Amino acid sequence: MQKVAVFVDVQNVYYTVKESFGCHFNYQAFWDTVTADREVVGAFAYAIDRGDPQQINFQQILRSIGFEVKLKPFISRRDGSAKGDWDVGITLDMIEIGSQADVAVLVSGDGDFDLVVKKLIEAHAVDVEVYGAVGLTAASLINAATQFVPIEGHLLLST
């Protein structure tokens, strides 16, 4: 049985799916797809903690599906800009946990992850499946992956 590690960039998938399709990502359908006939060695959903009740409920849903939810505080700067990304944390977890799997699954369209994807494939012989919204996923990430899976069809929640 293949070992799988799953890494979901929650903010990225939220905005790309909303922009592409005007709906939400179907986390349960995704989970069922990527974990079928596989042993899960780690499954992480990386999110920003704004502390609002709707987000807390969503995070609980992710936990009930099987994800470990990792939260980073939302930082509002004095100039009005905001910060709250998980790129470094996701990268570290992909190297540490992903290297223990046969397959690493990344849900993100962020081209910054192309280097870690290449590293897992070349140095650790891990297949990397990238799930992303077509047109909003960096070409460098698609090219780096063992397999690119477009987010469409059953992976979308109709509203």
Buried (B, 14 or more C-beta within 10 A) or exposed (E): EEBBBBBBBBBBBBBBBEEBBEEBBBBBBBBEBBBEEBEBBBBBBBBBBEEEEEBEEBBEEBEEBBBEBBBBEBEEEEEEEEEBBBBEBBBEBBBEBBBEBBBBBBBBBBBBBBEBBBBBBEEBEBBBBBBBBEEBBBEBBBEBBBEBBBBEEEBBBEE
